[in-house]
Amino acid sequence: RRVATGPEAFGNMQVDSGTTLTYVPAGTFSAIKAFMQRHYCHMPKVCGADNATFFIRDDNEEHCVEAAALPKGYPVMRWHLANGVTVDVPPEVYFKQLPGRADPDKTRFCFGIRRLSDIPVNR
């Protein structure tokens, strides 16, 4: 299912495979969030009170899924780029992985797609 498409949804984007987080325009982020909440509420941290899901900007990385492995069932996102280029982005890529807090044998999986407006600006 197409969630967001075209320059009106993404503008001009730069793809940087070495960056931890993926930033998208606010409208595109909202479309991704709505899609996931419509189809993946059964998955951890997708639905619930806004302050309990992984869709909030969380510089402390507290709203992550902590587990021995990333739970199976999050979708593969397919990005259609210019000139017919298609990139499949599996959950293992769009979830940032950090050491567990409660249990050092676990990993915190944090949603790595954020609103473009969430980029911190140093003045």
N, C-alpha and C positions, 0 to 999 in steps of 0.2 A: 504494500500500500504506500502510495506517495503521501508524505506528510507535509513537506514543503518543497517547492520546486521553483527554479528560475532565478534570474537576477533580482527580481523584486523581493524574493525571500532571503537571498544570501548576499546580494550586492557583489562586489568584487572581493573574492576571498584569496588568501594565500594559504597554501597547504605546507605545513612544517612538520615533518615526521619526527622531529626531535623534541617537540614540545609536549609537556606532560598533560596539559589541558587543551580542549578544543573550545574555542569561543565562536558563537554564532549570534546573529542579530536577535534581539529580544522576541520578535514575532516568531522567528523560527524556533527558538528555545521553547516558547509557549506551545507551539504546535507539537514538538517532540514530547513535551511533558504531557499534554492532553492525550496524545496517541498512546503513550505508555500507560497512563492512568486508565484509559478506556480498555486496553487489551492485556495489561500485565499487572493488574492489582493483586493477583495471587502471589506475586514475587515480593521479597522483602524490601521495605523502605520505598515502594513505589506509591502507595496510597496511604491515607491517614491524615492527621492534622498536618498543616503545612510545615510546622516546626519539627515534625518527626520524619519527614521524607528526605531523600537525598537530593531533591531539586533545589534546596535553598543554598545560597552562597554561605559557605561555612569554612572560614579560614582556619578554624581549629580542627577541621576534618572529624567532627563528632557525629555527623549524620551519615555514617557509612555502615555497610554490612560487614560485621566481623564474623569470620568463619574460617574453617580449615581450607576451604576452596570456594571459589565463586559459585554460588548456587546456579544450577543449570536452568535455562528457560528464559533468560533475557534475550531480546532479539538481536540478530545481526543487522546493523544499519548499512544500507547501501547508498553511497554518495555518488550521484551522477555529475560528473564534471564536464567542462568544455571539451569539444572535439570527440564526443562519444566515449570518454574515459569513465569507467565505473570502478569504484573501490568498495569492497565489502569490508566493513569494520565490525569485527566480532566484539562481544562484551569484554573479553580479556584485554582488548585494546582501549575501549572507551571508559573502563573503570581504572582509576588510579589505585595502585596497590601500596599500602603502608603497613608497617609492623603492627601487630595486635596490641591493644591497650590492656584489656582485661586478661588476656592469655597470650603470652609471647609465642606460643605455638600456632597461633591463628594469624590471619591477615585481615586488615581492614580494606575493603573494596569501596572506593569512593567514586561516585558518578563524576566523570571527567569532562562533561559537556556543560558549559556555562554560557550565560548571557555575555555578549560583547561588552555591555556596560559594566560588567563585574571586574574588568581588568583594573587592577590597582594602578593609580597614577601618583607618582612621586612628584611633589612640587618643591 
